[in-house]
Amino acid sequence: MPEYYRHSVSVAGVTVRDDGKVLMIRRRDNGALQIPGGILEEDEDILSGLVREVGEETGYQVAPLRLTGVYKNMKIGVVALVYRCKLIGGEAAVNDEAAEVLWLDREAIGLGSVEAFAVRVTDALDSLEPVTRSHDGTSLL
């Protein structure tokens, strides 16, 4: 590890509609199914970054409700903060990051996402307290 090592911090939102479906994107770069989010800008606070990232990737405006989990990708040193969010407006819009904007049920997310990302949705839906997990980008460790 280099003498001066800094982690990247990302944020992501688990936004749930009244019918229980969760807002997801299909990434344009690798086709992966994930909750919307991304790396915080250096001068950006956490919740503003979360709202920005979800909006940029989906076209929807959300309001963060609570932190549901902290996840570290041990291979690349990214720490992700995941929040449960409430939909407050907007409409689906694909862009250079998201090839599709989808509303999916829990089963479809479990089948379409790798374990390291599907668990973020499960944790946000089921856990009363924030969880902490480590993964390798695909599987939990």
C-alpha positions in Angstrom: 0.0 0.0 0.0 1.3 3.5 -0.8 2.5 5.6 2.1 -0.3 8.0 1.6 -3.5 6.1 1.0 -7.0 7.5 0.8 -10.3 5.6 0.4 -12.9 6.8 -2.0 -16.4 7.3 -0.5 -19.5 6.5 -2.5 -23.2 7.0 -1.7 -26.2 5.1 -3.0 -29.9 5.2 -2.5 -32.5 2.5 -2.0 -35.7 4.2 -3.0 -38.9 2.3 -2.5 -42.2 3.1 -4.1 -45.6 2.5 -2.4 -45.9 -0.8 -4.2 -42.6 -2.0 -2.7 -40.6 -1.9 -5.9 -37.1 -0.5 -5.7 -35.4 2.0 -8.0 -32.5 0.4 -9.9 -30.3 1.2 -12.9 -28.6 -1.0 -15.4 -25.2 0.4 -15.8 -24.2 1.4 -19.3 -20.5 0.5 -18.9 -20.9 -3.1 -17.7 -24.6 -4.0 -17.8 -24.7 -4.5 -14.0 -28.0 -4.0 -12.2 -27.4 -1.7 -9.2 -29.0 0.9 -7.0 -28.2 4.4 -8.2 -25.2 6.2 -6.6 -21.6 7.1 -7.1 -18.4 8.7 -5.7 -18.7 11.9 -3.7 -17.1 15.0 -5.0 -14.3 16.3 -2.8 -16.2 19.4 -1.7 -19.6 17.8 -1.4 -21.5 16.8 1.8 -22.8 13.2 2.0 -26.5 13.8 1.7 -26.2 16.4 -1.1 -24.0 14.0 -3.0 -26.5 11.2 -2.6 -29.4 13.3 -3.9 -27.2 14.5 -6.8 -26.0 11.0 -7.8 -29.5 9.4 -7.7 -30.9 12.4 -9.7 -28.1 12.2 -12.3 -28.5 8.5 -12.8 -32.2 8.2 -12.8 -34.0 11.5 -13.4 -35.8 11.2 -10.0 -35.5 13.5 -7.0 -35.3 11.7 -3.7 -35.1 12.6 0.0 -32.7 10.5 2.2 -34.5 9.0 5.2 -31.8 7.0 7.0 -28.5 5.3 6.7 -29.0 1.6 6.2 -25.4 0.3 5.7 -21.7 0.9 5.2 -19.9 -1.4 2.7 -16.3 -1.6 1.8 -15.0 -3.1 -1.4 -11.7 -4.6 -0.1 -10.2 -4.9 -3.6 -10.4 -1.3 -4.6 -10.8 0.6 -1.3 -14.2 2.2 -1.9 -16.4 2.7 1.2 -20.1 3.0 0.2 -22.7 4.6 2.4 -26.2 3.4 1.5 -29.4 5.3 2.5 -33.1 4.4 2.3 -34.7 7.2 0.3 -38.2 8.5 -0.4 -39.3 9.4 -3.9 -40.3 13.1 -4.2 -40.5 13.8 -7.9 -39.1 13.5 -11.4 -39.4 10.9 -14.1 -37.1 8.2 -15.4 -34.3 9.3 -17.7 -31.5 7.2 -19.2 -28.1 8.8 -19.6 -24.4 8.1 -20.2 -24.2 6.1 -16.9 -27.6 4.3 -16.9 -28.8 2.4 -19.9 -32.1 1.6 -18.1 -34.0 3.0 -15.1 -36.1 0.3 -13.5 -38.5 -0.4 -10.7 -38.0 -4.0 -9.5 -39.2 -6.3 -6.8 -36.9 -7.9 -4.3 -36.8 -11.3 -6.2 -35.8 -9.7 -9.5 -33.0 -7.7 -7.8 -31.7 -10.9 -6.1 -31.6 -12.7 -9.4 -30.2 -9.8 -11.4 -27.5 -8.4 -9.1 -24.3 -9.9 -7.6 -24.4 -10.6 -3.9 -22.3 -7.6 -2.9 -24.9 -5.3 -4.4 -28.2 -7.2 -3.8 -27.5 -7.3 -0.1 -27.6 -3.5 0.1 -31.3 -3.6 -1.0 -32.1 -6.5 1.5 -30.3 -4.6 4.3 -32.3 -1.4 3.5 -35.6 -3.2 3.5 -35.1 -5.5 6.4 -32.6 -4.1 8.9 -33.7 -1.7 11.7 -30.1 -0.5 12.3 -27.3 0.2 9.8 -25.2 -2.8 8.9 -21.5 -3.0 8.1 -20.2 -5.4 5.5 -17.0 -6.1 3.4 -17.0 -7.5 -0.1 -14.7 -8.1 -3.0 -16.9 -6.4 -5.6 -18.9 -9.6 -6.2 -19.3 -11.6 -3.0 -19.5 -10.8 0.7 -16.4 -11.6 2.8 
